[in-house]
Amino acid sequence: MEEKAKLSEEFELHLLERYNHWLTHIEAVHHEEVVAVKKELSGVLTEAKQEKHARILGEIVQLHEKVTHLSWLSEHLKILHDLSHTFSKTYDEKEILAKAFELVSRVMRTDAFFIAFYDEGDDEINISITIDDGVNYGPLKIPYGEGIISKVIATRETVHLRTSRDETVGASAVRWGNPDNDTNTCIFVPLMLGNQMKGVISAQSYRSFAYKKEHEELLKIIGSQVASAVETARLYDRMYQMSFRDELTGILNYRAFHRDLENLLSQKQSVALIMLDSDHLKKVNDRYGHHVGDALISCIAEALKSNAEPCESVYRYAGDEFMFLSPGATLDKAMMKVQFIREYLHNHPLIYQGKLIPATVSVGIALSPDHAHSADGLKRAADEALYRSKNNGKNCATVYGAG
């Protein structure tokens, strides 16, 4: 009996030494070794002690798993920092998505990959980037309501398919492998921005059991950064586009005019510039108020928009001064365009408190390269022609260099 107690005590001391070694080298613990030690407990220790040591072994395994998980994440913190740094320097959505794919490929096997965006209430899912075996097949659209992507959006839960035989309840297995070599392991992670569902990010491999739980967590972190960066980029783009729009009329403004004219001339395209100016805005403002003057400006803008072809652009340059760019137009076409605008204004008069307020314009026309080769030169030519129209009694059109 004493010999058995001594043997049990020696065994426990041996276990404590083993535990101490494992705790000081927790990252090197092997699960199989822990299982083998657990089997040795029976026959040597009492049931009460067996239960106690079994709990200790279980806690060692849990600690090993946690440390392994943290170590795995820490190894990728630099990569995540690189991604965050890149996103902070660009508002280009394509660059953001390409960088996201590059990052995911560095931390996990990524034979296929996509990022899908969805706006609540839409009938379609926009897949902005979809890469299979190095080839980008995006962008493309798929119907909302079918397949795993829709399921992840609806449930806001990650789907992890470990082999090609895995199935998910309520969702057909939409995979993104090529026809000759379909993917096996797939992770579909919801793209979340705070509480808002933004879409799905997916990494896929031709191998079975290619990903661990850690890969799901990492993909969630990357997905969150991608969602935030894309949202910021889209907000920036909206604000940027708004900077080229006139707030009152909704047509393009003087910034857009200079940008577009420079682009046309850099392409060596011929272009007709029609400059228009309201004849009676000051009188209207003085007599009826600036709100009616704004209505007059909007009326002229609508006349220009209604007579612009797809290749043509209209601008509110400043105050009651407008620009009309017609690429490739001849002088005859430019004069005809002016006539159409006059007819529109005549047929759609501004009416205020039962009174008809005529909207007439003075016009100057200049052509490139006939009258000028530079943007500034063309604008000066049209401006000079417009000045002549004003001096000739208004409500008329003058071509630069004519009489």
C-alpha positions, 0 to 999 in steps of 0.5 A: 500500500505504501509502495503504491502511494509512493509510486503515485507521489513520484508520478505526480511529481513527474506530472508537475515537472511535465506541466512546468515544462509545457507551461514554459514552452506552451507554444510547443505543446503537442496535442497527441502528447497530452492525450498520451499523458491523460491515458497514463493517469488511470491505474496510477492515481485515484479517481479524484486525482485523475479528474483533477489532473484531467482538468489541468491537462484540458486547461493546458490544451486550451492555453496552448490553443489561445497562445497559438491563435494569438501568435498566429495573429501577431505574425500578421499584424504587420501585414494588416498594418500595411493594408491600413497604411495603404488604404489611408493613402488612396481613394481608388476603389480598384486599388483598394480591392487589388491590395485586399486580394494581395494581402489575403494571398499573403496570409492564406492560400487563395486560389479563388477570391472575390469581394461582393457589395450589396445595398439593402433592398437591391435585386442584385449583388455587385461583385467588384473583383472576382479572381480565379487562378490569377485571372480577374473576371470581375466586375459582374452582377448576380441576382440577390436571393440565391446561393451562399453569398445571399445567405451570408448577407441575410444571416450575417454569419460566416460560411466555411465549407471545408470540402467540396462535399460540404453543403449548407442548409438553404443555399446552393453551393455557389463556388468560384473555381474554374470548370476544370478544377473546382475549389474545395475549401471556401470561406464566405465572410460578411463585410460589416461596417459597424452594424451595416451589412455591406457585402461578402468577402471570400477566399477559396482553395483547391485543397480540402481543409485548407483553412482554420478558424484563425483564417475566418477571424483574419478575413473578418478583420480584413473585410472590415478594413476593406468595407471602411476603405471602400465606403470612404473612397465612394464618399470621396468620389461623390464629393469629388464629382459634386465639386464639378456640379453647379448646385443650383442647376445640377449641370456641370460647373466652371471646374468641369468646363476647364477640365473637359476643354483641356481634355478635348484639345489634348486629343487634337479634337476639333470643338465648337464652344458656344458661350451664352449669357442671359440678357435680363437677369439683373432686371428680373432680380431687381423687379421680382427678387433673386428667387425668380432670377434663380428660376430664370438661370435654371430655365436657361440651363434646362434649355441647354440640357434638352438640346445637348447630344450624348457627346456634348456637355453644358456648363454654368460657368459663372452667374448667368454665363453658360458654356456649351461644348460640341466636339467635332461640330461645324460652324453650321451645326453650332449655329443650328444648336443655338437656334434650337436653344432659342426655340426651346426658351421661346416654347418654355417661358418662365411664368411668375405670378401669372406674368410671362418673363422672357428668357433670351440670351446673347451668344458668342461662338468660336471653333478650335482649331479655326479660331484658337488652339489653346483653351484660354485662346478659345474662351477669349475668342468666344467671349469676344464674340459674346461681347459683340452680341451684347453690343449689337442689341442682345438676343443674337449670336456672333461668330468670332471674327465675323463683322 
